[in-house]
Amino acid sequence: MKTRIVWSVLTLGILAVGIAAQQPALTPQDSSFHALNRLAYGPRPGDVQRVAADGVMRWIDRQLSPEEIDDHRLAERERQFQILEYDRRDLAAMYTEAQRERRERKLAADTMADKDGASPIVERGKRLAGEFAELAVVRAALSERQLYEIMVDLWTNHFNVYLAKGADRFLTPDYIEHTIRPRAMGKFADLLIAVARSPAMLFYLDNWESVAPGSVPPAALRVRARPIFGRRPGLFGPMHDPARQDSMRRRALDGMPKGINENYARELLELHTLGVDGGYTQQDVIAVARIFTGWSIERPQQGGDFEFHDWAHDRGEKQVLGVRFPAGHGMDEGVRLLKMLAGLPATMHHVSWKLCQRFVSDDPPDGCVDEAVAAWRRSSGDVREVLRAIFHGPDFWARENVRAKVKTPLEFVVSAARAVSAEPDTSPRLAQVVARLGEPLYLHVAPDGYPEREAAWVNSGALLDRMNAAVALAAGKLPGVTVVLDSIVAAENVDHLIGAVNARILSGTMSENTKQVLRREVAGISDLTQARALAVGLAIGGPEFQRQ
């Protein structure tokens, strides 16, 4: 059986070419299916018919106002996630305690000092991190506010941070919950400013240690001063020896940042706003870095919140993109810069292009981008108005853009679960499936986030892994999720079975080649329940389901 399934996978993978060929205009059901695949993580059983009957544009307008959509089922499930009971200070305390334990083991010459598994606190942290990744999957699968969850994922990648980098282990959950999620459908400028102030971003791109050259914190002149994320020198021993005190001061100063760090400034311009072709220069990057000197973080022992260090700020005059920032200003000039960047034509075009890429095509049509930019200008960067322009535009509904995109691993796993009304649990196992398929959540190392383009996700190995996951899901053997197919597809003879799978899982989009493969694979199976599970699994792992 395994050999035959693998053979089917390779055949189905070849069949994926040419799926988006020219076809007649969209019917109401086609339009509903298309909207549910782009503005949502795929339809659940019955969704296509319900949305078509109610009117797809009415459904889209409701999705653009998520605060008006009742989501009590998800709210009940969220209460089962312990990670939401921890605020940033709680997680910071765990991080501090784990660091303290590791130092103590090293001082004791413990050979297990660098092995995190030896610490119960670290194990608890890992469990909570896994739970946080699973929370993203559960929200995507169960929420009625589907477009909102899509936008949370989009901004999480646009403003990517790497959870496994040092203090971001405890800063990332707060970043997603209190920076990204509340602003996912609001004004872009508000989101941009909140991200810039976020301790997770400040740590990830090293801006927390960016200081004006030659600046010294007042506390560093005291013997017991220490770096924000370092260890205080001189905790023990006599303090009255002047020579020893001078030595400790030098050690403290050696541990302090020495100048500006350009990492955040560069990614702010290249990724977050203007784009790589946005017309900025290296001198602009340096000036932006100077503007953000002093934007830093409290020590973990104090909660790890945002903190502006006035002593570290470069108060000299700067010039960015030809705009003068006079000398003598503090944190306010950073906010002024962010608002300026959010309103520049290059930013409007770059971010609108990314939105059109996510919702319309890997290579967005110029018309879609132009309509999005026009809406941005009219609304001063209101994200929901930009989205409204995209969804009401002709490019979104053009036949050549229907089922022309390939799902990311997260989209595939969640849409598969939704297609069979699966119930994910609170364990990290379904998120681990997403990771095995190539998209471990919150763990993309580079600041550009996970890619949107088909080429990043389509290869024979990836398609094989997706097929195996789909077959396991339909058979009820995929960890972390409960599936009951009786309410989805009846266990019938082969022809009825394939017709039902096509109608209820693929909304009638199954190709003749895929039908032939399914007939061949289930023909020799006498147990109708097993045949049904295999047919559903092969359909979900097949080429039509990979596309949205």
Summary of the structure (lengths in Angstrom):
residues: 548
radius of gyration: 26.4
end to end distance: 29.0
largest distance: 90.8
contacts: 1797
relative contact order: 0.12
helix: 60%
strand: 4%
